[in-house]
């Protein structure tokens, strides 16, 4: 936008006013008068701007496609997870019926892995520059290293799921697995709503 203003044929004063409107809150102050006075377009500038615009458009189209995919996947995953969790909800006076208990924990463990994979993909896509802002300062710092975040998150999920499977016949484990599954289902639905808002 700034380049378009600089290349326009309007007066210097008007260019400065338009450029000042583009200034982002909290950005480093710039002397726009000096920029307008000293600006000289190089012969290859128009071509470079076209290439940059094409690259931005391509990236935007890819992000839109990824968001649409996350939207449909999130909806499907939320519906399947909610249905499975409602069907397998632990009874208040849960007896030690090993087949029922292990099936409940198994479904919850599989759901937790799938829901966490979705959460990771949505976080990495949407917390990139131009997307949403991560409010957790620790997570915001970690997101600068996507590979580390991915490995760390999935390692924690797999260790937690292995522990739940190891102690699957205890009532507390069944309840914890079920409630974790429900919490992550809500989180995935929240991400799905975010995808819809970002697409609109």
matplotlib code that plots the C-alpha trace (Angstrom):
import matplotlib.pyplot as plt

x = [0.0, 2.8, 4.5, 1.3, 0.9, 4.6, 4.2, 1.0, 0.9, -0.7, 1.0, 3.7, 1.5, -1.3, 1.1, 2.4, -1.2, -2.0, 1.2, 0.6, -2.8, -1.1, 1.2, 0.6, -0.1, 3.1, 5.3, 8.6, 8.0, 9.0, 9.6, 7.2, 8.1, 11.7, 10.6, 8.4, 11.2, 13.9, 11.9, 13.0, 11.6, 14.1, 13.5, 12.8, 10.5, 7.2, 8.3, 9.4, 6.1, 4.2, 6.2, 5.6, 1.9, 1.7, 3.6, 1.3, -1.8, -0.6, 0.2, -3.2, -4.9, -3.0, -3.9, -7.5, -7.5, -5.8, -8.4, -11.3, -9.8, -9.4, -13.0, -14.5, -12.1, -12.8, -16.6, -16.3, -13.9, -16.1, -19.3, -17.5, -15.8, -18.9, -21.0, -18.4, -18.0, -21.8, -22.1, -19.2, -19.8, -18.9, -21.8, -21.9, -21.5, -18.9, -18.4, -15.2, -16.4, -13.0, -14.3, -16.4, -13.7, -10.9, -13.1, -13.9, -10.3, -9.1, -11.7, -10.7, -7.0, -7.5, -9.7, -7.1, -4.3, -6.5, -7.9, -4.3, -3.1, -5.9, -5.1, -1.4, -2.2, -4.6, -2.2, 0.7, -1.4, -3.4, -0.6, 1.6, 2.2, -1.1, -3.2, -4.4, -2.2, -1.2, -2.0, 0.1, 3.6, 5.5, 3.6, 4.1, 7.9, 7.8, 5.8, 8.9, 10.2, 7.4, 9.4, 10.2, 6.5, 5.3, 7.7, 7.1, 3.3, 3.0, 5.6, 3.6, 0.3, 1.7, 3.3, 0.0, -2.0, 0.4, 0.0, -3.8, -3.7, -1.4, -3.9, -7.0, -8.9, -8.9, -12.0, -10.1, -8.2, -11.5, -13.0, -9.9, -9.7, -13.3, -13.2, -9.9, -11.6, -14.6, -12.3, -10.3, -13.6, -14.7, -11.2, -11.4, -14.9, -13.6, -10.8, -13.4, -15.4, -12.1, -11.5, -15.0, -14.5, -11.1, -12.5, -15.4]
y = [0.0, 2.4, 1.7, 2.4, 5.7, 6.6, 5.8, 7.8, 11.1, 13.1, 15.9, 15.3, 16.6, 14.3, 11.3, 12.1, 12.3, 8.9, 7.3, 8.5, 6.8, 3.5, 3.8, 0.9, 1.7, 1.3, 1.3, 3.1, 6.8, 7.5, 10.9, 10.4, 13.8, 12.6, 9.3, 11.1, 13.6, 11.0, 8.2, 7.3, 4.3, 2.0, 0.6, -2.9, -1.7, -2.4, -5.9, -6.6, -5.3, -7.5, -10.5, -9.6, -9.2, -12.5, -14.3, -12.7, -13.7, -17.3, -17.5, -16.1, -18.6, -21.5, -20.2, -19.9, -23.5, -24.7, -22.8, -24.3, -27.8, -27.1, -25.9, -29.0, -31.4, -29.6, -29.8, -33.5, -34.2, -32.3, -34.2, -37.6, -36.9, -35.5, -38.5, -41.0, -39.2, -39.1, -42.8, -43.8, -41.5, -43.1, -44.0, -42.3, -45.6, -47.0, -50.7, -52.5, -53.9, -54.3, -54.5, -51.4, -49.4, -50.3, -49.5, -46.1, -45.3, -46.6, -44.3, -41.4, -41.9, -42.1, -39.0, -37.1, -37.9, -36.8, -33.7, -32.6, -33.1, -30.8, -28.3, -28.3, -27.8, -25.0, -23.2, -23.3, -22.1, -19.4, -18.0, -17.3, -13.6, -12.2, -14.5, -14.5, -13.6, -16.2, -14.6, -17.0, -15.3, -18.7, -20.3, -17.2, -17.5, -21.3, -20.7, -19.2, -22.7, -24.7, -28.0, -27.8, -27.0, -29.9, -32.5, -31.3, -31.2, -34.6, -36.2, -34.9, -36.1, -39.6, -39.9, -38.9, -41.3, -44.1, -43.4, -43.4, -46.7, -48.2, -47.3, -47.8, -50.0, -47.3, -45.1, -41.9, -42.6, -43.3, -40.0, -38.0, -39.4, -38.7, -35.1, -34.4, -35.7, -33.4, -30.4, -30.9, -31.4, -27.9, -26.5, -28.0, -26.6, -23.2, -23.5, -24.4, -21.3, -19.3, -20.8, -19.7, -16.2, -15.9, -17.2, -14.7]
z = [0.0, 0.9, -2.5, -4.3, -2.6, -3.3, -7.0, -7.3, -9.1, -6.2, -4.3, -1.7, 1.1, 0.2, -0.1, 3.5, 4.8, 3.3, 4.5, 8.0, 8.0, 7.2, 10.2, 12.6, 16.3, 18.2, 15.1, 15.0, 14.1, 10.5, 8.8, 5.9, 4.4, 4.0, 2.5, -0.1, -0.9, -1.3, -3.0, -6.5, -8.3, -9.8, -13.3, -11.9, -9.1, -10.9, -11.7, -8.2, -6.8, -9.2, -8.1, -4.4, -5.0, -6.8, -4.0, -1.3, -3.3, -3.7, 0.1, 0.9, -1.3, 0.3, 3.8, 2.8, 1.5, 4.7, 6.8, 4.8, 5.3, 9.0, 9.2, 7.7, 9.6, 12.9, 12.4, 11.6, 14.4, 16.9, 15.9, 16.0, 19.3, 21.0, 19.8, 21.1, 24.4, 25.0, 24.1, 26.4, 29.3, 32.6, 34.8, 38.2, 40.1, 37.7, 38.4, 37.4, 34.1, 32.4, 28.8, 29.1, 31.0, 28.6, 25.6, 27.0, 27.8, 24.4, 22.5, 24.7, 24.1, 20.3, 20.4, 22.5, 19.9, 17.0, 18.8, 19.8, 16.3, 15.1, 17.9, 16.9, 13.2, 13.9, 16.3, 13.9, 11.0, 12.8, 15.1, 12.1, 11.1, 9.9, 11.9, 15.5, 18.5, 21.1, 24.5, 26.5, 26.5, 27.0, 24.1, 22.0, 22.5, 21.8, 18.5, 17.0, 16.9, 15.3, 15.2, 18.9, 19.7, 17.5, 19.0, 22.6, 22.4, 20.7, 23.1, 26.1, 24.6, 23.9, 27.3, 28.9, 26.8, 27.6, 31.3, 30.9, 29.1, 31.7, 34.5, 32.4, 35.0, 37.7, 38.0, 38.3, 35.0, 33.1, 34.4, 33.6, 30.1, 29.5, 30.8, 28.9, 25.7, 26.3, 27.0, 23.8, 21.8, 23.0, 22.1, 18.6, 18.1, 19.2, 16.6, 14.0, 14.8, 14.4, 11.0, 9.9, 11.2, 9.5, 6.2, 6.3]

ax = plt.figure().add_subplot(projection="3d")
ax.plot(x, y, z, "-o")
ax.set_aspect("equal")
plt.show()
